Amino acid sequence: MNENDRPVIASTPEGINSAKQSSMQDDEINLLDILQVVAENVRLLILGPLVVGLIALGGAFLIAPTFTATTRIMTPQQQQSGAAAALAQLGALAGAAGAAAGIKNPADMYVGLIKSRTIADRMLDRFKLMEVYEEEYREDARNNLAKNSRISAGKDGLITVEVDDHDPKRAAAMANTYVEELSSLTGSLAVTEAQQRRLFFEKELAKAKQNLVRAETALGGASVSESVLKFNPEALGEGLATLKAQAVAKEVQLSSMRGYLTANSPDFRQAQQELGALRSQLAKAAHNPPSGDNADYINRYRDFKYFEVLFEQLARQYELAKIDESREGTAIQVVDAAQPPERKSKPKKAQIAILATLASGFVLLLFVFIRRALQNAGMDPESAAKLAAVRAGFGRALKP
């Protein structure tokens, strides 16, 4: 058909109105077809979902009820330690101890501890959960415990522990046991800033004590002559030992300050100047080393005094950390202890029945429209042939 053969009526006002009326009639026909299909199957579309909903409601009564026990705890709060100013005396050690601390969100950390495998295994053993969950492997039992336990930290800083179980008493006992196991675990770990600092100084103090014992033993093995006593080694040895200890502490303090200060910072530049002055004093002392009979004894005495001064400084910081730790406290405080729940949390029978009714109604509605479409397709020879080909294809595919 060429352009001259096209109907001209479509471009006239009468043609446009006719097309609009035809379109409206098609829409009305389609809407009427839909209403007809619904009307013909109204009994199925109403009674079917109701029956399914009643069956789902009856099945919900057969499901074992689940109870949820809840406990809320408050974790130890991080405080500014009273030894912060005193740490400046021990620059290097202070920087290392501070780096070990710095917990940004304690609540999230405690949530991670509760979810740890260590606590999970303790829960499995205490409540014999492998038998309760009927699992052969511990990993599967841990997964079931994780599904039945919800641990979360709120904006108020409180941690909520929820445990689901078919036995309300066991649910409450498990929720409270989570808190007990968390307290036990944190007691063996350095969690807070004061705990970490105390542990750091405890290790450094043990090293310094060993070095001091070795230096004292070496000093006791040195021979003491009359010239050594006249040389007064205590005055020189103690001064140099203190100077050396201060220089070493200042060097490591600078290395730790580079992590949070710039090179142009006043504090950083002041620490550099102090280190330069200490090195200058040490350089002057190095130009006058002990000689003769007193050299061996003086060197050993210097080492002894150096480790003695270092040990004293570490001991002071260790005691301060212990005081801060006792003041800070590590107790997990229970805000709401879990009680055996009186009402079940699952299953929600009404919700199950409503969802089953709606879902079955949608499926049945889809079914009746598909069935009507297939019936209409069967009346058309071309569509019927296609349906026959589809059935044949599925039949060949399903044959053994």
C-alpha positions in Angstrom: 0.0 0.0 0.0 1.4 3.4 -1.0 0.8 6.8 0.6 -2.2 7.5 -1.7 -3.9 4.3 -0.5 -3.9 5.4 3.2 -7.2 6.3 4.7 -7.7 10.1 4.8 -10.4 9.9 7.5 -7.8 9.7 10.3 -6.7 13.3 9.6 -10.1 14.8 9.8 -11.9 15.8 13.0 -14.5 13.1 12.4 -11.7 10.5 12.0 -10.0 11.5 15.2 -13.2 11.3 17.2 -13.9 7.9 15.7 -10.4 6.7 16.8 -10.9 8.0 20.3 -14.2 6.3 20.6 -12.7 3.0 19.3 -9.9 3.3 21.9 -12.4 3.9 24.7 -14.4 1.0 23.6 -11.3 -1.2 23.6 -10.5 -0.1 27.2 -14.1 -0.7 28.3 -14.0 -4.1 26.7 -10.7 -5.0 28.5 -12.1 -3.7 31.8 -15.2 -5.7 31.3 -13.2 -8.8 30.4 -11.3 -8.4 33.7 -14.5 -7.9 35.7 -16.1 -10.9 33.9 -13.2 -13.2 34.8 -13.3 -12.0 38.5 -17.0 -12.4 38.7 -16.9 -15.9 37.2 -14.3 -17.0 39.8 -15.4 -14.9 42.7 -16.2 -17.9 44.9 -12.7 -19.4 44.3 -11.0 -16.0 44.8 -12.8 -15.5 48.2 -13.1 -18.9 49.6 -9.7 -20.1 48.5 -7.7 -17.5 50.4 -9.9 -17.9 53.5 -9.3 -21.6 53.5 -5.6 -21.2 53.1 -5.6 -18.5 55.9 -7.4 -20.8 58.2 -5.1 -23.7 57.4 -2.1 -21.4 58.1 -3.6 -20.3 61.4 -4.1 -23.9 62.4 -0.6 -24.7 61.4 0.7 -21.8 63.5 -0.7 -23.5 66.6 1.4 -26.5 65.8 4.7 -24.5 65.8 6.6 -24.6 69.1 6.4 -21.2 70.7 9.6 -19.1 71.0 10.3 -16.9 73.9 12.7 -13.9 73.9 14.6 -12.8 77.0 16.4 -9.4 77.1 19.1 -8.0 79.3 20.8 -4.6 79.1 24.2 -3.8 80.4 26.4 -0.7 80.7 30.1 -1.1 79.9 33.0 0.7 81.7 33.3 4.2 80.6 36.6 5.5 79.3 38.0 8.3 81.5 40.9 10.7 81.2 43.6 9.1 83.3 45.2 11.0 86.2 48.6 9.9 85.0 48.4 11.7 81.7 50.6 14.6 82.8 53.1 12.3 84.5 53.6 10.3 81.3 55.5 13.2 79.8 58.4 12.4 82.1 58.8 9.1 80.3 58.3 10.4 76.7 59.0 7.1 74.8 57.1 4.8 77.1 54.2 7.2 77.3 53.9 7.4 73.5 53.9 3.6 73.2 51.4 3.2 76.0 49.1 5.8 74.5 49.2 4.1 71.1 48.1 0.9 72.7 45.0 2.7 74.1 42.7 5.0 72.2 39.5 2.9 72.0 37.1 5.0 69.9 33.8 3.1 70.5 33.9 0.8 73.6 30.3 -0.3 73.1 31.0 -1.8 69.7 34.2 -3.5 71.1 32.2 -5.2 73.8 29.6 -6.3 71.3 32.4 -7.9 69.3 33.6 -9.7 72.5 30.1 -11.0 73.2 29.9 -12.4 69.6 33.4 -14.0 69.9 33.9 -17.7 69.4 35.3 -18.0 72.9 32.1 -16.9 74.6 30.0 -18.9 72.0 31.9 -22.1 73.0 31.4 -21.4 76.7 27.7 -21.0 76.0 27.6 -24.3 74.1 29.2 -26.1 77.0 27.2 -24.6 79.8 23.8 -25.2 78.3 24.7 -28.3 76.2 23.4 -26.5 73.1 24.7 -29.1 70.7 22.1 -31.5 72.2 19.4 -28.7 72.3 20.0 -27.8 68.7 20.5 -31.4 67.7 23.8 -30.6 65.9 26.7 -32.9 65.3 29.4 -30.2 64.8 30.2 -27.3 67.0 30.3 -24.9 64.0 26.7 -25.6 63.2 25.7 -25.2 66.8 27.5 -21.8 66.9 25.6 -20.7 63.8 22.3 -21.7 65.5 23.3 -19.8 68.6 24.1 -16.7 66.5 20.7 -16.9 64.8 19.0 -17.1 68.2 21.0 -14.3 69.8 20.9 -10.6 68.9 23.5 -8.3 70.4 23.4 -4.6 69.6 24.7 -1.3 71.0 22.4 1.7 71.2 23.2 5.4 70.9 22.8 5.7 74.7 25.8 3.5 75.2 23.9 0.5 76.5 24.3 -3.0 75.1 21.1 -5.1 74.5 21.3 -8.9 74.5 18.3 -10.8 73.2 18.1 -14.6 73.2 15.4 -16.7 71.6 14.6 -20.2 73.0 11.6 -22.5 73.3 12.2 -22.6 77.0 11.6 -19.2 78.7 13.8 -20.0 81.7 16.6 -21.1 79.5 16.3 -18.0 77.4 16.7 -15.8 80.5 19.5 -17.9 81.8 21.4 -17.7 78.5 20.9 -13.9 78.3 22.3 -13.4 81.8 25.1 -15.9 81.1 26.3 -13.8 78.2 27.0 -11.0 80.7 28.8 -13.3 83.1 31.0 -14.7 80.3 31.7 -11.1 79.1 32.9 -10.1 82.6 35.1 -13.2 82.8 36.6 -12.5 79.4 37.3 -8.8 80.0 39.0 -9.8 83.3 41.6 -11.7 81.4 42.1 -9.0 78.7 43.4 -5.4 78.7 40.4 -3.6 77.4 40.3 -0.1 78.9 43.0 2.6 78.5 44.2 2.1 82.1 44.3 -1.7 81.7 46.4 -1.4 78.6 48.7 1.1 80.1 49.1 -1.0 83.3 49.9 -4.1 81.2 52.4 -2.1 79.1 54.3 -0.8 82.1 54.1 -4.2 83.8 56.0 -5.7 80.9 58.5 -2.9 80.6 59.1 -3.0 84.4 59.9 -6.7 84.2 62.5 -6.1 81.5 64.0 -3.2 83.4 64.2 -5.4 86.5 66.1 -8.1 84.7 68.6 -5.5 83.2 69.0 -4.0 86.7 69.8 -7.4 88.2 72.4 -8.1 85.5 74.0 -4.7 86.0 74.1 -5.2 89.7 75.7 -8.6 89.4 78.3 -7.1 86.9 79.0 -4.3 89.3 79.5 -6.7 92.2 82.1 -8.6 90.2 84.2 -5.5 89.5 87.3 -4.9 91.7 87.4 -1.8 93.8 90.8 -0.2 94.5 91.8 2.8 96.6 92.0 5.0 93.5 88.5 4.1 92.5 87.2 5.2 95.9 89.1 8.5 95.7 87.6 9.1 92.2 84.1 9.2 93.8 82.3 7.1 91.2 78.9 7.7 92.7 78.8 11.4 91.7 79.9 10.8 88.1 78.0 7.5 87.6 74.7 8.7 88.9 74.7 12.0 87.0 75.5 10.3 83.7 73.0 7.5 84.2 70.2 10.0 84.8 71.3 12.1 81.8 71.4 9.0 79.6 68.0 7.8 80.7 66.5 11.3 80.1 68.0 11.4 76.6 66.7 8.0 75.6 63.2 8.8 76.9 63.3 12.1 75.0 64.3 10.4 71.7 61.5 8.0 71.8 59.1 10.7 72.9 59.9 12.6 69.7 59.3 9.5 67.6 55.9 9.1 69.2 55.0 12.8 68.7 55.6 12.5 65.0 52.4 10.4 64.8 50.1 13.3 65.9 52.2 16.5 65.7 53.8 18.4 62.8 57.5 19.3 62.7 56.5 23.0 63.1 54.5 22.3 66.3 55.7 24.3 69.3 55.7 21.2 71.5 57.6 19.2 68.9 60.2 21.9 68.5 60.6 22.3 72.2 61.2 18.6 72.6 63.8 18.7 69.8 65.6 21.5 71.6 65.6 19.6 74.9 66.9 16.5 73.2 69.7 18.6 71.6 70.7 20.0 75.0 70.8 16.5 76.5 72.9 15.2 73.6 75.3 18.1 74.0 75.8 17.3 77.7 76.3 13.6 76.9 78.9 14.5 74.2 80.8 16.6 76.7 80.8 13.7 79.2 82.0 11.4 76.5 85.2 13.5 76.0 86.2 12.7 79.6 85.8 8.9 79.9 87.1 7.2 82.9 90.6 5.6 82.5 93.1 3.5 84.4 92.1 1.3 87.2 88.7 3.0 87.7 87.4 2.7 84.1 85.8 -0.8 84.5 84.1 0.0 87.7 82.8 3.4 86.6 81.4 1.9 83.4 79.6 -0.8 85.3 78.4 1.6 87.9 77.0 3.9 85.1 75.1 0.9 83.7 73.8 0.0 87.1 72.6 3.6 87.9 71.0 3.9 84.4 68.8 0.8 84.9 68.1 1.8 88.4 66.8 5.2 87.4 64.8 3.6 84.5 63.4 1.0 86.9 62.3 3.7 89.4 60.5 5.7 86.7 58.8 2.7 85.3 57.7 1.6 88.8 56.1 5.1 89.4 54.2 4.9 86.1 53.1 1.4 86.8 51.7 2.4 90.2 49.9 5.3 88.6 48.4 3.0 86.0 47.2 0.6 88.7 45.5 3.5 90.6 43.8 4.7 87.4 42.7 1.1 86.7 41.1 0.7 90.1 39.5 4.1 89.8 38.2 3.5 86.3 36.7 0.1 87.2 36.2 -2.8 84.9 32.8 -4.1 86.2 30.1 -4.7 83.7 27.0 -3.2 85.2 23.6 -4.8 84.5 20.9 -2.3 83.9 18.1 -4.8 83.2 18.6 -8.4 84.1 16.8 -10.9 81.9 13.7 -12.5 83.4 11.8 -15.5 82.0 9.4 -14.0 79.5 5.7 -14.5 80.2 4.5 -14.2 76.6 5.9 -15.8 73.5 7.5 -13.7 70.8 7.0 -16.2 67.9 5.1 -17.4 66.0 2.7 -14.5 65.4 -0.4 -16.4 64.4 -2.5 -13.5 63.2 0.4 -12.2 61.0 0.9 -15.7 59.6 -2.8 -16.1 58.7 -3.0 -12.6 57.1 0.1 -13.1 55.0 -1.0 -16.6 53.9 -4.5 -15.2 52.9 -3.0 -12.3 50.9 -0.4 -14.5 49.2 -2.9 -17.2 48.2 -5.4 -14.6 46.9 -2.7 -13.1 44.7 -1.7 -16.6 43.4 -5.3 -17.6 42.7 -6.0 -14.3 40.9 -3.0 -14.9 38.7 -4.1 -18.5 38.1 -7.6 -17.5 36.9 -6.3 -14.9 34.5 -3.7 -17.3 33.1 -6.4 -20.0 32.7 -8.7 -17.6 30.8 -5.8 -16.5 28.6 -5.1 -20.2 27.7 -8.8 -20.8 27.0 -8.9 -17.8 24.7 -5.7 -18.9 23.0 -7.2 -22.3 22.4 -10.0 -20.8 20.4 -7.6 -19.2 17.9 -6.2 -21.8 15.5 -2.8 -20.1 15.3 -2.5 -19.8 19.1 -3.8 -23.4 19.5 -1.0 -24.7 17.3 1.6 -22.8 19.3 0.2 -24.2 22.6 0.3 -27.7 21.1 3.9 -27.2 20.1 4.8 -26.0 23.6 3.1 -29.0 25.2 4.9 -31.3 22.9 8.2 -29.7 23.7 7.7 -30.1 27.4 6.5 -33.6 27.0 9.7 -34.6 25.1 11.8 -32.9 27.8 10.1 -34.6 30.7 10.2 -38.1 29.2 12.7 -40.4 31.0 
